[in-house]
Amino acid sequence: MRTFLAVEVPEHIRKKIDDFIQIEAKRELPIKWVKFDNLHITLKFLGEIDEKKKVEITPVIEEIGKRYRPFNAQLTGLGCFPNPRNPRVLWIGVKEGSEMLCNIAAEIEKALARFGFKEEKRFHPHLTIGRIKTFCKIDHILEKAITSEPFSVNALTLFKSTLKPEGPIYTALDEFRFS
């Protein structure tokens, strides 16, 4: 099963982001916009794992979760990867809570490397809102302001991603609550 670890974003904030997406989608740019149900902050893409691997890593993720207390996060600002001259991924940044998310992601990277997962060099906390299929100018989007109110982050969620022609379907498999 294709999996990733993420932080969920409250429904009312996803609604605000989805409203923004719906307005931008009317421009008919070559951007595959993320669906409302799929808006989250990815901490680590795990890729294909089997049930045995899931059972192996679950206690490790659970232990990481227990080391943290709930904290606030706030989404603000628009950006893209790799850069505005060649945008491929459009995202909303994380202002408040960014350092905590980086710390958690770093712990996950180190812990899961022992199980054969590729260790990523850099983590930049963000919420992906679109993937750009062919080159297009997005300067007008990057100039816009989007900010959420602060929200509580109190768990990590392990998701399964099922790829479908109409887009991926994410299913929560496990939740690892902070203490």
C-alpha positions as CSV (number, residue, x, y, z in Angstrom):
1,M,0.0,0.0,0.0
2,R,1.2,3.5,-0.8
3,T,1.5,5.5,2.4
4,F,2.5,8.8,4.0
5,L,2.6,10.5,7.4
6,A,0.8,13.9,7.7
7,V,-0.8,16.4,10.0
8,E,-4.5,16.9,9.4
9,V,-5.9,20.4,8.9
10,P,-9.3,21.3,10.4
11,E,-12.3,21.2,8.1
12,H,-13.1,25.0,8.4
13,I,-9.6,25.8,7.3
14,R,-9.7,23.4,4.4
15,K,-13.0,25.0,3.4
16,K,-11.3,28.4,3.2
17,I,-8.4,27.0,1.1
18,D,-10.9,25.1,-1.1
19,D,-12.8,28.4,-1.7
20,F,-9.5,30.0,-2.8
21,I,-8.8,26.9,-5.1
22,Q,-12.3,27.1,-6.7
23,I,-11.7,30.8,-7.6
24,E,-8.3,30.0,-9.1
25,A,-9.5,26.9,-10.9
26,K,-11.8,29.1,-13.0
27,R,-8.7,30.5,-14.8
28,E,-8.3,27.1,-16.4
29,L,-4.5,27.0,-16.0
30,P,-2.8,23.6,-16.4
31,I,-2.9,23.0,-12.6
32,K,-4.2,19.9,-11.0
33,W,-5.8,21.3,-7.9
34,V,-5.9,19.3,-4.6
35,K,-9.3,18.2,-3.6
36,F,-10.9,19.4,-0.3
37,D,-10.6,16.0,1.4
38,N,-6.9,15.7,0.5
39,L,-5.6,19.0,2.0
40,H,-3.0,18.2,4.7
41,I,0.6,18.8,5.7
42,T,2.8,15.9,4.6
43,L,5.6,15.1,7.0
44,K,7.0,12.0,5.3
45,F,6.1,10.1,2.1
46,L,6.7,6.5,2.8
47,G,5.8,5.0,-0.6
48,E,4.8,1.4,-1.0
49,I,4.9,-0.6,2.3
50,D,3.3,-3.9,3.2
51,E,1.4,-4.8,6.3
52,K,4.5,-6.3,7.9
53,K,6.4,-3.0,7.5
54,K,3.5,-1.0,8.8
55,V,3.4,-3.2,11.9
56,E,7.2,-2.7,12.3
57,I,7.1,1.1,12.1
58,T,3.9,1.8,14.1
59,P,5.5,1.6,17.6
60,V,8.3,3.9,16.4
61,I,5.8,6.5,15.1
62,E,3.7,6.1,18.3
63,E,6.8,6.8,20.4
64,I,7.6,9.9,18.5
65,G,4.1,11.2,18.9
66,K,4.2,10.7,22.7
67,R,7.3,12.9,22.9
68,Y,5.3,16.0,21.7
69,R,2.6,18.1,23.2
70,P,-0.2,19.6,21.1
71,F,0.9,23.0,19.6
72,N,-0.6,25.6,17.3
73,A,0.1,26.0,13.6
74,Q,-1.0,28.7,11.2
75,L,-0.9,28.6,7.4
76,T,0.1,31.7,5.5
77,G,1.6,32.8,2.2
78,L,1.8,31.1,-1.1
79,G,4.9,29.6,-2.7
80,C,6.0,27.0,-5.2
81,F,8.6,24.3,-5.8
82,P,11.2,24.4,-7.2
83,N,11.0,28.1,-8.0
84,P,8.7,30.7,-9.7
85,R,10.5,30.4,-13.0
86,N,9.7,26.7,-13.2
87,P,6.8,26.0,-10.9
88,R,5.7,22.4,-10.4
89,V,4.0,22.4,-7.0
90,L,2.0,25.3,-5.6
91,W,1.7,25.5,-1.8
92,I,0.6,27.4,1.3
93,G,3.4,27.9,3.9
94,V,3.3,27.3,7.6
95,K,4.1,30.3,9.8
96,E,3.4,29.4,13.4
97,G,4.3,25.8,14.3
98,S,6.9,25.6,11.5
99,E,9.8,24.8,13.8
100,M,7.8,22.1,15.6
101,L,6.8,20.4,12.3
102,C,10.5,20.5,11.2
103,N,11.6,18.9,14.5
104,I,8.9,16.1,14.2
105,A,9.8,15.5,10.5
106,A,13.5,15.3,11.4
107,E,12.8,12.7,14.1
108,I,10.6,10.7,11.7
109,E,13.4,10.8,9.1
110,K,16.0,9.5,11.5
111,A,13.8,6.8,13.0
112,L,12.5,5.4,9.7
113,A,15.9,5.4,8.1
114,R,16.7,2.4,10.3
115,F,13.9,0.6,8.5
116,G,15.3,1.3,5.1
117,F,13.3,4.4,4.2
118,K,15.2,7.0,2.1
119,E,16.3,9.9,4.3
120,E,15.3,13.3,2.8
121,K,17.8,16.1,3.2
122,R,15.5,19.1,3.7
123,F,11.9,19.5,5.0
124,H,9.9,22.6,4.3
125,P,6.5,22.6,6.0
126,H,3.8,23.4,3.6
127,L,0.3,22.4,2.4
128,T,0.2,21.5,-1.3
129,I,-2.7,23.0,-3.1
130,G,-1.9,22.3,-6.7
131,R,0.5,20.5,-9.1
132,I,1.4,22.2,-12.3
133,K,1.3,19.9,-15.3
134,T,2.9,22.1,-18.0
135,F,4.6,25.4,-17.6
136,C,2.4,28.3,-16.8
137,K,2.9,31.7,-15.1
138,I,1.6,31.8,-11.6
139,D,2.9,35.2,-10.4
140,H,-0.7,36.5,-10.1
141,I,-1.4,33.6,-7.7
142,L,1.8,34.0,-5.7
143,E,1.0,37.6,-5.1
144,K,-2.3,36.8,-3.3
145,A,-2.6,36.7,0.4
146,I,-4.0,33.7,2.2
147,T,-3.8,33.1,6.0
148,S,-5.6,30.7,8.3
149,E,-6.3,31.3,11.9
150,P,-4.1,29.2,14.2
151,F,-5.2,25.6,14.7
152,S,-4.2,22.9,17.1
153,V,-1.9,20.1,15.9
154,N,-2.3,17.2,18.3
155,A,-1.5,14.0,16.3
156,L,0.3,12.5,13.3
157,T,-1.8,10.5,10.9
158,L,-0.7,7.5,8.7
159,F,-2.6,7.7,5.4
160,K,-3.0,5.2,2.6
161,S,-3.1,6.7,-0.8
162,T,-5.1,4.9,-3.5
163,L,-4.3,6.3,-7.0
164,K,-7.4,6.6,-9.2
165,P,-7.7,8.3,-12.7
166,E,-9.8,11.1,-11.1
167,G,-7.1,11.7,-8.4
168,P,-5.8,10.0,-5.3
169,I,-8.1,8.9,-2.4
170,Y,-6.5,9.2,1.1
171,T,-7.7,6.9,3.9
172,A,-6.5,7.4,7.5
173,L,-5.0,4.1,8.8
174,D,-3.7,5.2,12.2
175,E,-3.6,8.2,14.3
176,F,-0.7,8.9,16.7
177,R,-1.8,11.3,19.4
178,F,0.6,13.7,21.1
179,S,0.6,13.5,24.9
